[in-house]
């Protein structure tokens, strides 16, 4: 039987178009950077090992970031401050380690209760950020319009406690999908959203937070997301103070010398704020409210959102309490909330005339009538005054 298949003929088209084999798309032993976008082949970059020490020369040849494809979105810029960049990158690494410890159930009770998620084996990223970085504007305040861009994973926090590449059947294909520019489009599935604290250069995902650690494991240096920039107080507006209420060492952060919050994780907050330009914690000023009074006010704020104390309001309250029992001269008719002290009036205008009557009777036994008349007149005058003053005050209230 003759072979009816046509003979293979070399063509020029076959040499000009090259598509990656299907096996390479599903090969989890090479990084997704070897696959181009739109069907074009890209340069294969060896995957960095887990210790992130080998393969750096290959990354340098590709511009410092694995080339997963010709990305079109612009990269999000960070402040040109090496000390601040180091502090932010260190915070990201510490968050990864905390996620690993919490996921394994180790050192329970070491972290603030507000950090833990509902399952007890994950960290609430929003609570973590607000605890480490005080005075972040609320949603809708100090925000710029949202724009599509690529955020640097080195300066991006994530939730690494949920899943990683070990739980994915085809991690390379998933990484290529989650890292693509299309994830920054609102009408595309698996969209990512990131809040960028612009003065710090810190990125906090609000949607797609669990993919950050996965993409890092796969050798990615950036990911696409819809980015919203947030403002943050300048270093000159912030102050750190080392205190020890009740013998317990704490660090308080004060905004504008008025708003105070306690740093629940000062070992994370202080290095980051120092890198931002905030000075080291200082002693508590003597002319401010006492440390114990501030600590008591913070304890009263628990359960009402983020505990915060208004130092000016607290100072006024302490002053009123100190002057509460002092006599102050004033016009009763100008006091709208005046409340008479009935014991004082009864003793002054009734008890005193009766005492005068007894003294007059003893001193003037032969002029009892005159003493009685004097005492009665004094009693009557006191009674009239005791009844007239409240009536006048009530009338003054009605008039006002």
ZILINGI-V927064 format. One record per run of one state. SS is the DSSP state (H for helix, E for strand, - for the rest). FROM is the first residue (numbers start at 0). TO is the last residue. If there is no record, write none. Layout:
ss->SS from->FROM to->TO
ss->SS from->FROM to->TO
This chain:
ss->- from->0 to->10
ss->H from->11 to->15
ss->- from->16 to->20
ss->H from->21 to->24
ss->- from->25 to->30
ss->H from->31 to->33
ss->E from->34 to->34
ss->- from->35 to->35
ss->H from->36 to->38
ss->- from->39 to->39
ss->E from->40 to->40
ss->- from->41 to->54
ss->H from->55 to->60
ss->- from->61 to->73
ss->E from->74 to->74
ss->- from->75 to->80
ss->H from->81 to->102
ss->- from->103 to->114
ss->E from->115 to->115
ss->- from->116 to->121
ss->E from->122 to->122
ss->- from->123 to->123
ss->H from->124 to->131
ss->- from->132 to->141
ss->E from->142 to->142
ss->- from->143 to->145
ss->E from->146 to->151
ss->H from->152 to->154
ss->E from->155 to->156
ss->- from->157 to->163
ss->H from->164 to->166
ss->- from->167 to->169
ss->H from->170 to->177
ss->- from->178 to->179
ss->H from->180 to->183
ss->- from->184 to->191
ss->E from->192 to->196
ss->- from->197 to->200
ss->E from->201 to->206
ss->- from->207 to->209
ss->H from->210 to->216
ss->- from->217 to->220
ss->E from->221 to->229
ss->- from->230 to->233
ss->H from->234 to->236
ss->E from->237 to->242
ss->- from->243 to->243
ss->H from->244 to->246
ss->- from->247 to->248
ss->E from->249 to->254
ss->- from->255 to->257
ss->E from->258 to->261
ss->- from->262 to->264
ss->H from->265 to->275
ss->- from->276 to->280
ss->E from->281 to->281
ss->- from->282 to->289
ss->H from->290 to->299
ss->- from->300 to->307
ss->E from->308 to->309
ss->H from->310 to->321
ss->- from->322 to->330
ss->H from->331 to->333
ss->- from->334 to->340
ss->H from->341 to->362
ss->- from->363 to->366
ss->H from->367 to->398
ss->- from->399 to->399
